[in-house]
Amino acid sequence: MQPRFMPVGRDIPLLGVRRGDLLAVVPMDRYRGAAVYMLTLEGLPVPVRAHTAQDGDVAVASLHPGGGTARMTRAQFDELLLGQVLATCKVLDRSLLPER
């Protein structure tokens, strides 16, 4: 599948990206194991780190400072899944970004 570029809504120091940078996301419809994924949370795309918990559920950790953790079934995870993060893309000229 072809990755699509999704903007980062806020700084994510763990990934070394700032608001306005882009993440290359490979669309998928199911959990594939430990990785960084893009989920839809409260209507917004949010990058998270996910891995398989001992009981088979998916353990999810926010990559945003102050973000939390959660556990969910694979079915719940798959319902929120937009794709797996392939790469980060840094914006070189922030003057080209729309004002917020």
Residue pairs with C-beta under 8 A, 6 or more apart in sequence:
1 26
1 27
1 28
2 26
3 24
3 25
3 26
3 27
3 83
3 86
3 87
4 24
4 25
4 27
4 83
5 22
5 23
5 24
5 25
5 89
6 22
6 23
6 25
6 38
6 45
6 82
7 20
7 21
7 22
8 17
8 18
8 19
8 20
8 21
8 22
8 23
8 47
9 19
9 44
9 45
9 46
10 19
10 64
11 17
11 18
11 19
11 65
12 18
12 47
12 63
12 64
13 65
14 49
14 63
15 23
15 36
15 47
15 63
15 88
16 88
17 23
17 88
17 90
18 90
18 91
20 91
20 94
20 97
21 88
21 89
21 90
21 91
22 88
22 89
22 91
23 38
23 47
23 85
23 86
23 87
23 88
23 89
24 85
24 86
24 87
24 88
24 89
25 38
25 82
25 83
25 84
25 85
25 86
26 83
26 84
26 85
26 86
27 82
27 83
28 81
28 83
28 84
29 78
29 81
30 74
30 78
30 81
31 37
31 50
31 58
31 74
31 77
31 78
31 81
32 84
33 51
33 52
34 49
34 50
34 51
34 52
35 49
35 50
35 84
35 85
36 47
36 48
36 49
36 50
36 63
36 84
36 85
37 47
37 48
37 49
37 50
37 81
37 82
37 83
37 84
37 85
38 45
38 46
38 47
38 48
38 81
38 82
38 83
38 84
38 85
39 45
39 46
39 47
39 48
39 60
39 77
39 80
39 81
39 82
40 46
40 80
40 82
41 80
45 82
46 62
46 64
47 63
47 85
48 60
48 61
48 62
48 63
49 60
49 61
49 63
50 58
50 59
50 60
50 61
50 77
51 58
51 59
52 58
52 59
53 59
53 71
56 74
57 71
57 72
57 73
57 74
58 71
58 72
58 73
58 74
58 76
58 77
59 69
59 70
59 71
60 69
60 70
60 71
60 72
60 77
61 67
61 68
61 69
62 68
62 69
91 97
